[in-house]
Amino acid sequence: MDKLVTASAAVSSIPSGSTLVLPDPGGAGFPGRLVTALGSVPAEGFTVICPGAPRAAEGLRKWLGSGQITRLIVDSEAPGGRLEGVEAEFVPPALLKQRLQASAAGTPTFLGPVGTHERPVEDGARAMFFGDDEFGPVPALTPDFALVRAEQGDPKGNLVFADEVREAVLSVARAAHRTLAEIDTLIPVLHPRLVQLPARHVQSVVGAAAKVRG
């Protein structure tokens, strides 16, 4: 099935209140065209998970000011601390990665260390000790949509990512229920051995009309 659409059409399927995950805004996997298009739709109340802070706050500055985002989950504090009008949750990089990986694996929760930077063990939840360290249940992060940028892709939604961001982008794409991807180079048929994210994970692809390879 051909999944090739415009950026506006791709993001039109995202309803208000959705949880979105994006790769590091400082890297080649960040979907600038999709984010720009999303700023023009009426949907709002988004929770945005974006590893790569403090660049996350800078890379999303214009979108953050649109009023569409109510909560931002990043892996370190942004420059200047507080983000005006946005609830910010700062999760240590390793823990944020684990929470996304748990979602990709279909695991709703896992044991994580209880400390000053992690969520405390909730009432009724069972804490466990390994040596002197306390561990408690940590919920997976399961976004509704992942927005990513691929180096190459075909109209069916098979994708290849830039080497330097491949693992990070695959991590966010696999964690989400659905993936929307913009691609730099559209290839009519991508060889199966080259595919890094199969089409079954991808709902829509946005191609660059000026870069089509036969």
N, C-alpha and C positions, 0 to 999 in steps of 0.2 A: 504494500500500500504506500502511495506517495504521501509523505508527511510534510512536504515543502510548502511553507506559508510565509506571509509577511510577518515582520516583528509585531505589528499591531494585532494581527489575527492570532498570533501565538499567545500573547499575554491576555487577550480578551477572555480566555477560559479561566483565568485566575479570579476567584470570588473574594469579596471582602472577608477579612478575618483569617486568611490563609497564612500558614507558616512557610517561609521561603528560605532556601539555603543557597548561598553563592560562594564561589571560590574567592581567594585573596584578591582584592581590587588592584593590588600592585603587580599581579602576574598575568601571563598570557591567557589564562583560562577565564578571565573576568568578562562577562557578556554585556559590554557597554551598550550595544544597540537594543537589547532586550530591556535593560534597566531604563533607558531613555524612553522607550515605548510604554513601559509600565507607568511612568510618570504622567502619562496622558490619559489613562483610563480612570473611571470613577471609583474603582474599588479602593478600600482603605482598611485600616485596622490590621496591618500586616505585622507579623513577628518575623524578623529577619535574622538568620544565623549566618554570620560571615567571619570565618577564620581569617587571620592575617592582620588583626589590629596590632599597632595603632593605625596602619594604613587604611583599615576598614572605614574609620570615621571620615578620613580625608577623601577617600575614593567615593564615598556615598554622601558627601556633604550636601549636594543639591537635592538628592532624593530625600534625605533626612529632613530637609526643610520644607518638603511638599506637604507634610501632614499625613501622608499615607502610612507611615511607620509608627507604631505605638510601642514596639519593644524591639531591642537590638541585643543579640547574644554574640559576644566577641570573646577572643581568647586573651586579651589583656586590656588594661585601661587605655582609653583614647587620650591623645594629647589634650590638655585642658580639662580632663576629668569629665564633668557632667555634660550630657548632651541635651540641649534645650528641648523640652517637650517630648522626649523619648525615654522610656524606661530602659536602662542599660543593665545587662547581667554580664559580669566578667567571669569567665570560666577558664581555668588553667589550660594551656594548649594541649597537653597530653590527655586531660580528662575530656575536653571537647572532642578530640579525635576519637577517643574510646566510645563516647556517647553516640557519635555518628556511625562508627563501625558496628556497634551493637544493633542499631536499626537495620543496617545493611545485612546483618546476619540473622535478622528476625528475632532478636533477643530483647524482650521488653525492659529488662533491668539486669544489672550486674553489681558485683561487690566492688566498692571503691573506698579509698581512704577517707576518713572523717577528719577534717582539719579546718583551719581558719578560712581557707579559700574554697572549700567545698560545702555543699548543702549539708546542714546538720541532719542527723537521723531523726525522721519524723516520729511523732507519738505513735506507738503501736508497732513500729518497725523494729526488727530484730538486728541489734548490733553484734558483730563478731570480733574477737580479738585473735590476732596472729602475732605471738610474742607480745610486745608492748604496744603494737599498733592497732587502732580500732578501725574496723571497716563496717560499712553499712550499704544498703541498697541504693544504687544510682540509676535513675531512669534513662532509657535510651532517648535520643532526640530523633524524631521521625517527621521530617518536613513534608508538607503536601506537595511542594514543587521544588525542584532544583533548577536553577538557571545557570547555564555554563556556556563556554565558548570552546569550539573544537577547531583544530588546525585543518582537518579534512573531514568530509562526510558525504554520504549519498542521500538521495531523496527518500529512501526508506527509513533513514535515521541511524544507520551504522556510523560510528564516529571514531576518529583518531585524534589524539591530543598532542600538543607540543611536549617534547621530552621533559622539559624542566618543570612542568606542572601536572604531568600525567597522573601521578599517584594522588595528589591533592584533589584534582577534579573528579577522578573516579570515586574517591571517598564520598564526596558530597552527592554525586549523581546516584550512587547505589543506595544511599541512605533515604532518599526521597521516594514518595509514591510515584511521582511522574517527573520527567525531565524535559525541559525546553532548551534547545541548543541553537546557538548561532554558529555558523561555520565560515571559515575564511576561504576555503577552496572547495567548491562543489564538484564531486566526481560522480558521473552517471552510475557506476557500479564499483563499490569498494571491495577489493579482494578479501574474502573471509579471513585469511591469515593475518591481515593488517588490522582487522577490527579490534578495538579496545573496549568499546561500549556497544553491545549489540542493540539493534533497533527495538527489541522488545521493551527496553527501559526508557525509550524516547517517545514522547507524545507528538512533538512538533520540531521541525528544523527550519531555521531561517538562513538562507544562503546569500552569498554576495554575487549578484548577477554578473559582475565584471570578471569574476574568477571561476570559470567553468572549464574543467579539463576533461578531455575525451579519453 
